[in-house]
Amino acid sequence: MAVGPPGGKPLYMRNKAFFPKFNTLLAETDIPTIKAVMRWKVVSGAAPSLSQEFEDAMLVWYKDLYGVQERSARDRKCFFATTGTTSWASAMLYSDHLFHQPNIKAAQGMLENIRKEFLLAIPDAAWMTPDNREDAKHKLREMFFQVGIPTDKDGATDWPKRANALEGHLGKDYFCNQEIATRLSLQRSMEKLTKTPDRRHWGGSTPLEVNAFYGPKSNGLWIPAGILQKPFFDYKNSDAQNYGAVGTILGHEMSHGFDDDGRRYDAKGEMKDWWDPKTVAGFEDRSKCISNLFSKYQVLDKKVNGVLTLGEDIADAGGLKFAYRAFLQAAPEGAPRSGSDKRVFFTSFAQTWCEVDRKKSALATVLTDEHAPGKFRVIGGLTQFKPFAEAFQCPQGAPMAPKDSERCHLW
């Protein structure tokens, strides 16, 4: 598809099928409807920065879709508006004044322990060919970690320019400030088109995120400062708490480098399908068990789509296994972990996914979210992991302790 003057810089579209379908949609839709959609996009996007009348109108929409009953309190709105618009400046402020810096070193140690257990598990992945197992170990060793805050390849703090990009540009008008921030964001996006990609770039995330993520195009793992704080993590917490709550998440993200998406990118994040046909067949055979398991779960009258959630379910299983093994090996002086410590590990894992949902929101999640509902991430993960049943002394055949022959395994 050629657009623009001849000799222009080529842009590669990830979803080229979108544009022909979009053209068809525009041709088949009447002009008043298109205008109405465009007005809605403008007003709904600007409403949070406008007067109360606009916010009240949006509240009707949010109430029906998400069950929101009232507008956010002013202090709450101010917090999220500030950390959303000036996210990098806020992240730097948080890091400098509030974040527990020792948590970075503690998390780095935990990551290396989990990587070590993952490396030890790869030779036992019988579904992979010998060559692909070596490829997997190489990719895992090459995976880099960004822990807490941005750092360069040598580990030195490396805050991006956008952390100070708004300085001197903002005034007293709230709406105008939002528009200025949006314009500068678009300007940065356009500038990136002509620059060499930075593998360590944080993308649309910041250290304030209470999350963690793997980047297949970089083969990197980002663990923001936001998740390295209580109640999830603290260097003063017990190993059982830290490995159960956050270690399982880190192992989860690490596992994404070796699933049906991660297989398409090599150790440097370059697009290259490095799996042999036998490895693909072995993966598909093992993964069917997992997708079938999750497809049996149901929220109200809607079944979970185990095919949609497969990648995340596999990562949950890998994260749980590698974090638990690392937790056992990290015991002081090699002493065995107590039964109480093991139960705290699994309880911490389960508490991470506690949630309360409105019915409409829960149903929408089942239909569209690539993650299984939190309840089933816990049940699905723990029932397939024998050490859980052993720690809680669940008799074989109990709901949380199926027979070994019925359990699903990839790693």
Salt bridges, closest charged atoms under 4 A:
GLU55 OE2 - LYS77 NZ 2.97
ASP56 OD1 - ARG71 NE 3.08
ASP64 OD1 - LYS360 NZ 2.85
GLU112 OE2 - ARG115 NH2 2.91
GLU134 OE2 - LYS137 NZ 3.05
GLU142 OE1 - LYS268 NZ 3.35
ASP154 OD2 - LYS153 NZ 3.79
ASP234 OD1 - HIS100 ND1 2.84
ASP239 OD2 - ARG337 NH2 2.86
GLU253 OE2 - HIS252 NE2 3.87
ASP259 OD2 - HIS256 ND1 2.75
ASP273 OD2 - ARG263 NH2 2.95
GLU312 OE1 - HIS252 NE2 2.86
GLU312 OE1 - HIS256 NE2 3.26
GLU312 OE1 - HIS371 NE2 3.24
ASP316 OD1 - HIS252 ND1 2.68
ASP316 OD2 - ARG377 NE 2.81
ASP369 OD1 - HIS371 ND1 3.03
ASP404 OD2 - LYS386 NZ 3.22
ASP404 OD1 - ARG407 NH1 2.50
